[in-house]
Amino acid sequence: MNMQERDMVSDVLSGTKSSMVTYTNAIGECSNKSLKNALTQLRTEAEQFQDQLGQIAIQKGYYPSAQNATQQDKQQLKSALSKNISGGNMTGGNMNNKMS
């Protein structure tokens, strides 16, 4: 089975997102300042990579742009984030919407 470019981009974006979560968790648990700085740098690089690849994916129509979100989409996201933050759940939960 041949993977389409769109699928590959999606897989890489998903993997990068997962890596950023792992880096964030490790940073929060790390007591070694040097290691914490290294993990922070890796997370920053992953964020920059994800942003660059995400922009390419948006340009190619592989990934929805937040600019295309309706006011209702934005309000739903705001409500979900507010609920998760006030409930102590900072992971964002499962939010399936156009702004993911």
Summary of the structure (lengths in Angstrom):
residues: 100
radius of gyration: 16.0
end to end distance: 27.4
largest distance: 45.5
contacts: 226
relative contact order: 0.11
helix: 71%
strand: 0%
